[in-house]
Amino acid sequence: MSNTNNDTSDIKQAAEHADGKQIEKNLQDRKEVDVPEALTKEEETPFIDETLRTDK
């Protein structure tokens, strides 16, 4: 069971050891990302089958 009041939590440890200058440098670095590839007709299907919807 997790104890959210635990002073040695991972989040607290990370916050205490955070390097502000490194964070600032990382935020300034602009990294290019690849454009996502187009989906096929089969991949563009909705998550919910319209024929099964009951909320119409």
C-alpha positions as CSV (number, residue, x, y, z in Angstrom):
1,M,0.0,0.0,0.0
2,S,1.3,3.5,-0.9
3,N,1.7,6.1,1.8
4,T,1.3,9.6,0.3
5,N,2.7,11.2,3.5
6,N,6.0,9.3,3.2
7,D,8.8,11.9,3.2
8,T,11.0,9.7,1.1
9,S,8.6,9.5,-1.9
10,D,10.1,9.4,-5.3
11,I,8.5,12.7,-6.2
12,K,9.9,14.5,-3.2
13,Q,13.3,13.0,-3.8
14,A,13.2,14.1,-7.5
15,A,12.1,17.6,-6.5
16,E,14.9,17.9,-3.9
17,H,17.6,16.8,-6.4
18,A,16.3,18.7,-9.5
19,D,18.9,20.7,-11.3
20,G,17.2,24.0,-12.4
21,K,19.9,24.9,-14.9
22,Q,19.6,21.5,-16.6
23,I,15.8,21.8,-16.7
24,E,16.1,25.3,-18.2
25,K,18.6,24.0,-20.8
26,N,16.3,21.1,-21.7
27,L,13.4,23.4,-22.2
28,Q,15.4,25.6,-24.5
29,D,16.5,22.7,-26.7
30,R,14.2,22.5,-29.7
31,K,14.0,19.0,-30.9
32,E,12.4,18.2,-34.3
33,V,9.8,15.5,-34.2
34,D,8.7,13.3,-37.1
35,V,5.3,13.9,-38.7
36,P,3.0,11.1,-38.0
37,E,2.2,8.8,-40.9
38,A,-1.3,8.9,-42.4
39,L,-3.7,6.3,-41.3
40,T,-5.3,3.8,-43.6
41,K,-9.1,3.6,-44.1
42,E,-9.2,0.6,-41.7
43,E,-7.2,2.5,-39.1
44,E,-9.5,5.5,-39.2
45,T,-12.4,3.6,-37.7
46,P,-14.1,5.1,-34.7
47,F,-13.6,3.7,-31.3
48,I,-17.3,3.2,-30.8
49,D,-19.4,1.3,-33.3
50,E,-22.2,3.8,-34.3
51,T,-24.7,1.0,-34.7
52,L,-24.3,-0.1,-31.1
53,R,-24.7,3.4,-29.5
54,T,-27.7,3.8,-27.2
55,D,-27.2,7.5,-26.4
56,K,-28.7,8.9,-29.6
